[in-house]
């Protein structure tokens, strides 16, 4: 079992507004297998693990818990798109910091 893998897989799947059956189809496993991975009751094979990394566009280190930062691909985006996203991230961090200060 890979500690924390299930939680990451759930967050990534829900972030894409997908169901377990969608991930299962891509990974060529059953929805029950995806459920097992997400509930930390089963461990994906190396092939399935690699497929999940590719599908979610994250590193193996991120899913394994070695890299705490999740990276996002900006491939196909314009410089203006990237600038807008960067501004949104900065603003969100400011809002979250202000919320912490209010507590």
C-alpha positions as CSV (number, residue, x, y, z in Angstrom):
1,X,0.0,0.0,0.0
2,X,1.2,3.5,-0.9
3,X,0.4,5.9,2.0
4,X,-1.8,8.8,0.9
5,X,-2.2,7.6,-2.7
6,X,-5.9,7.1,-2.3
7,X,-6.6,10.6,-1.1
8,X,-4.5,12.1,-4.0
9,X,-6.3,9.9,-6.6
10,X,-9.7,11.0,-5.3
11,X,-8.8,14.7,-5.3
12,X,-7.3,14.5,-8.8
13,X,-10.4,12.6,-10.1
14,X,-12.9,14.9,-8.5
15,X,-10.9,17.9,-9.7
16,X,-11.6,16.7,-13.3
17,X,-15.3,16.0,-12.4
18,X,-14.9,12.4,-13.4
19,X,-16.3,9.1,-12.1
20,X,-14.3,6.0,-11.2
21,X,-15.7,4.3,-14.3
22,X,-14.1,7.0,-16.5
23,X,-10.6,6.4,-14.9
24,X,-11.2,2.6,-15.1
25,X,-11.8,2.8,-18.8
26,X,-8.7,4.8,-19.4
27,X,-6.5,2.5,-17.2
28,X,-8.1,-0.7,-18.5
29,X,-9.1,-1.9,-15.1
30,X,-12.5,-2.2,-13.3
31,X,-14.2,0.6,-11.4
32,X,-13.8,-1.7,-8.4
33,X,-10.1,-1.6,-8.8
34,X,-10.1,2.2,-9.0
35,X,-12.2,2.2,-5.8
36,X,-9.7,0.0,-4.1
37,X,-6.8,2.3,-5.1
38,X,-8.8,5.3,-3.8
39,X,-9.7,3.6,-0.6
40,X,-6.2,2.4,0.0
41,X,-7.3,-1.2,0.0
42,X,-5.4,-2.1,-3.2
43,X,-2.2,-1.1,-4.9
44,X,-2.1,-0.5,-8.7
45,X,0.3,-2.4,-10.8
46,X,3.3,-0.5,-12.2
47,X,1.6,-0.3,-15.6
48,X,-1.7,1.1,-14.1
49,X,0.3,3.5,-11.8
50,X,2.1,4.8,-14.8
51,X,-1.2,5.2,-16.7
52,X,-2.6,7.2,-13.7
53,X,0.4,9.5,-13.6
54,X,0.0,10.2,-17.4
55,X,-3.8,10.6,-17.2
56,X,-3.6,13.1,-14.3
57,X,-0.4,14.7,-15.7
58,X,1.4,14.4,-12.4
59,X,4.8,12.9,-11.5
60,X,5.2,9.5,-9.9
61,X,7.0,11.3,-7.0
62,X,3.9,13.3,-6.4
63,X,1.6,10.3,-6.2
64,X,4.1,8.4,-4.1
65,X,4.3,11.3,-1.6
66,X,8.0,12.2,-2.3
67,X,7.1,15.5,-3.9
68,X,4.6,17.5,-2.0
69,X,4.0,20.0,-4.8
70,X,1.6,19.2,-7.6
71,X,2.7,20.5,-10.9
72,X,0.3,21.4,-13.7
73,X,1.1,21.3,-17.4
74,X,0.7,24.6,-19.3
75,X,1.3,23.0,-22.6
76,X,-0.9,24.5,-25.3
77,X,-1.6,27.6,-23.3
78,X,-0.6,31.1,-24.4
79,X,1.6,33.4,-22.4
80,X,-1.4,35.5,-21.6
81,X,-3.3,32.3,-20.4
82,X,-0.3,31.4,-18.1
83,X,-0.1,35.0,-16.8
84,X,-3.9,35.0,-16.0
85,X,-3.6,31.6,-14.2
86,X,-0.6,32.9,-12.3
87,X,-2.5,36.0,-11.2
88,X,-5.4,33.8,-10.1
89,X,-3.1,31.6,-8.0
90,X,-1.5,34.6,-6.3
91,X,-5.0,36.1,-5.5
92,X,-6.2,32.8,-4.1
93,X,-3.1,32.5,-1.9
94,X,-3.8,36.0,-0.6
95,X,-7.4,35.1,0.2
96,X,-6.4,31.9,2.0
97,X,-3.8,33.8,4.0
98,X,-6.4,36.5,5.0
99,X,-8.8,33.7,6.1
100,X,-6.1,32.2,8.3
101,X,-5.4,35.6,9.8
102,X,-9.1,36.1,10.6
103,X,-9.2,32.8,12.6
